[in-house]
Amino acid sequence: METNVATLSILAEVTTAFVALAAIVASLRITFGQKLNSFQKLLVHFFVEAGMLNVSITLLALVLLGFALDESTVARYVTLYALATSCAYLVHYIRRRIRIKAPTPLPSMLVMIGYAAWLPLLALSALGVFWDPSLPIVAAFCYWALFTVVVIFISFLATFVDIDQTLP
């Protein structure tokens, strides 16, 4: 099977660009003199940190493929890396949420449920229980991770709008 590295490259580029844009938007908010509350800071940390972890997953695959490792070896290493970093970050993120007693709006709940579903799938893939690790699975996970960063960024933007004041 021949790997289409363009998919991984595009995911890395789009995620990097989106994280940069989102970080700039958050920075502009602070630059204009408006402080972020602890929940908004949590959201900023999530979309920046999770986004850059996602980029590291795609870049690891691209670098290993660049060293002419076979696709199955690359897929196994990258799947293990994605599983390890995602589990570690999810624990860190949930502990941070608990510490600040953050609310759990629907978008945050969907993101956490999605990761809770993806982590066992990555583990099964890494172990080769039902299927062998593959780069399409890694790409699908990275697409999901990009989607979560976008969802949380939209949630971050929504915290600036007071819906009660905008409704007639």
N, C-alpha and C positions, 0 to 999 in steps of 0.2 A: 504494500500500500504506500503510495506517495503522499507525503504531507504537504498541505498547502500552507506554507508559513505566512502567506499574506494575511490570513485570518488572524493569526496571533499578532502580527505586526500592527494591523489595523486596531485590534483591541488595545494594545499597548499605547498606541498613539492617541486614540480617542479618549481613553481613560486618563492619560496624562494631561491632555488638553482640557478635559472637563474638570479635573481636580484643580488645575491651575486657575481656570475661570471661577470656580466655586470659591477657592481660597481668596482670590482677588475681591470678589463680591463681599465676602465676610470681612476682609481687611478694610474695604471702603466704608463699611458700616461703622467700624471702630474708628477709622480716620475722621469721620464726620462727627465724632464726639459722642456717639451713642454706645453705651456699654452693653455687652451681651450678658444675659443672665446665665445661670449655671446650666440650664437646659439647652440654650442656644450654643454655649461653648461645647457641650457634649455632642451636639449634632455636628458642629464644625470639626471636632476631633474625629468623629466617625467618618465623615465623607473624605477628609484628607488622609487619615491613616489607613482606612480600609481601601481607599482608592489606590494609594501607593503600594500597599501589599498586593493588590490585584496586578498592578503594573509589574511588580517583582516576579510574580508567577509567570506572566507572559514572557518577560525578558529572560527568565531562567530557561524556559523552553527554547527560545530563540538562540540563546548562547550555546546551549548544549547541542542543538541541531547544527549550529555553526561549526562545532568541533567534530562534526560528522559522526556523532553517536547514532546508533540505530534508533528508530522511532519508538520501539517498545521500551528500550532502556530509558530514553528521555521521558516518555509518558509515565513510567513508574516513579522516577525521581521527582518529577514535577507534581504528580498526584500526591506523593508523600509530603512534599514541601507545602502544597496548597492545604492539605489536611492539617498539618502541624501548625502552620501560621494562622489558619482560620480558627482552629480550636483555641489556640492561645489568645488570639485577639478577641474572640467571642467571650471568653472567660473575663478578660480584662475589661471589656466593654460593659458586660452585665454588672460586674463589681462596681464600676464607675457609676452606672445608672442607679444602683442600689444606694451608694454612698450619698448621692445628691437627691435621692428620692424623686427621680425624674418621672414625669407622667409617661404613660405608654399609649400614645395615639395610634390609630389604626395603621398608618404607614410603618411605624416602628415595629409594631406587632407582626405585620406581614414580613418584614425584613428578617426578624428573629425566627419566625416559623420557617421561612425559606432556607435560612442557614441551618436550622435544626434538621431539615429534610436533606440538604446537600451534604452535610458532614458524614452521615452514615453511607450515602452513595459513594462519596470519595473513599471512605474506608473500605467498602466492599470492592471498589475498583482497585484500590492499592493492593488488597489481598488477593485479587483475582478470583473471588468467590463465584460470582455469576458471569463475569466478563473480565477480560484483561484491561489494564489501564490503557487509555488511548488519548491522543491529542484532541480528537473531537470532544471527548468528555471534559478535558481540561478547558478547551475553548468555550464550551457551554457553561461551565462553572464561572469562567472569567466574564462571560456575558452577563450572567446572573449578578455577579459582584458589581459590574458596571451599573446595571439596573438599580441595585440597592443604593449605590452612591447617588444616583440621580434622584431616587425617591426621597432619600434623607435630605438632600439639598433642597428639594421642593418643600419638604416639611420645615426646613430651616427658614426659607423665604416666607412661608405661611405664618411663622411666629411673629412677623413684623406687621401683619395685617390684623386689625381688630375687627372681626366680622360683625360684632354688635354695632359698631359705629358706621359701617359701610352699608348696612341694610336700611331700606327706607322704613 
